């Protein structure tokens, strides 16, 4: 396909080309018509003088609605007086390839002129904004750089089932379904299957795929369908090996993002992308609670976990003391963690959360790979080992020490672009009250 994109238009000065584009704006003046054209790569001005020779084109433009699509035969001219990149197009023929209704249901130039829920109803129009176009270009690039790191370091990409027999997390958060007469649920996490591949000798794996959480939550940070990023590695000596890998991986894709899109993100979102060069500090959970009390005079109401306010304050502390927008909080109480995490001889969990710009984006751990210890953990959580027999079977025949992490991609995107709601960082959001579009 030999389509010409607006970003490359300067390569065609003084040449006749065909351009396909959206109608972004029209200025229909007394002697001239200016049409701003748009595609996914940028904008360019088309200029049509009003005269007898251009009568057909003049009438076409006068009757044209914004957001229609055109196919234009034109000459590309350099004109330093044109504010839009010093380029203008002089058309010889214009074909309307689709005509938009004249009144749009939302203002796609200014998102603040419509309620978020209305914009979500018309998400296909909402996504036409420049900031949304850039955001999902960057998301594509971030995923590519994540994969690039993993592939360069001999990880295997896995694709785990999204229909499961058992819950990896809380059973109350399952979307249950009838699977040919058997009880099943939509997958909440690839956790069990990641660990199965460790028992299979894959050693280093990753997955990018959907998971489903039946949480009746209406917060800015939760969704019922999430694109999860997961990784697991074998032969770890401690949970620090897992954090080392995640830190190096994070630094890789963040530096690549800053290099390619940093200036554009700064221009469109007014956000400075961190390259994550500074070492990520690692602070024990109980030390973090002490810091919160002594440095900020703040004591949370949940003693076994971190509240959102506490996450914000610890990120503030990390930025001030260590010049890092990332911080690992380690060794959470077992009461706040899943049965499959490892505990040391003192009962301290080998776990961590990675916080970024005030929010927990990753939860990770060294896993319990020893069968008898795993059964003890399950019983300690007042669960029935028989209900998890397919999972515990993985650990009966030898399994290397291993660990990993997982997180929702949209939450990371929220923090990179400093967006205040997960609905804006998700292509098509699913929540308790939203099943369309």
Secondary structure as GFF3:
##gff-version 3
##sequence-region A 1 437
A	DSSP	three_ten_helix	6	12	.	.	.	ID=ss1
A	DSSP	beta_strand	16	28	.	.	.	ID=ss2
A	DSSP	beta_strand	32	39	.	.	.	ID=ss3
A	DSSP	beta_strand	42	49	.	.	.	ID=ss4
A	DSSP	three_ten_helix	52	54	.	.	.	ID=ss5
A	DSSP	alpha_helix	55	62	.	.	.	ID=ss6
A	DSSP	beta_strand	69	78	.	.	.	ID=ss7
A	DSSP	beta_strand	87	98	.	.	.	ID=ss8
A	DSSP	three_ten_helix	111	113	.	.	.	ID=ss9
A	DSSP	alpha_helix	116	121	.	.	.	ID=ss10
A	DSSP	alpha_helix	123	126	.	.	.	ID=ss11
A	DSSP	alpha_helix	130	152	.	.	.	ID=ss12
A	DSSP	beta_strand	156	157	.	.	.	ID=ss13
A	DSSP	beta_strand	163	164	.	.	.	ID=ss14
A	DSSP	three_ten_helix	171	173	.	.	.	ID=ss15
A	DSSP	beta_strand	176	179	.	.	.	ID=ss16
A	DSSP	beta_strand	182	186	.	.	.	ID=ss17
A	DSSP	alpha_helix	191	199	.	.	.	ID=ss18
A	DSSP	beta_strand	204	212	.	.	.	ID=ss19
A	DSSP	beta_strand	225	234	.	.	.	ID=ss20
A	DSSP	alpha_helix	239	269	.	.	.	ID=ss21
A	DSSP	beta_strand	281	284	.	.	.	ID=ss22
A	DSSP	alpha_helix	285	296	.	.	.	ID=ss23
A	DSSP	alpha_helix	308	322	.	.	.	ID=ss24
A	DSSP	beta_strand	326	330	.	.	.	ID=ss25
A	DSSP	three_ten_helix	334	336	.	.	.	ID=ss26
A	DSSP	beta_strand	351	356	.	.	.	ID=ss27
A	DSSP	beta_strand	359	366	.	.	.	ID=ss28
A	DSSP	alpha_helix	371	380	.	.	.	ID=ss29
A	DSSP	three_ten_helix	385	388	.	.	.	ID=ss30
A	DSSP	alpha_helix	389	392	.	.	.	ID=ss31
A	DSSP	three_ten_helix	393	395	.	.	.	ID=ss32
A	DSSP	beta_strand	402	408	.	.	.	ID=ss33
A	DSSP	alpha_helix	409	417	.	.	.	ID=ss34
A	DSSP	three_ten_helix	422	425	.	.	.	ID=ss35
###
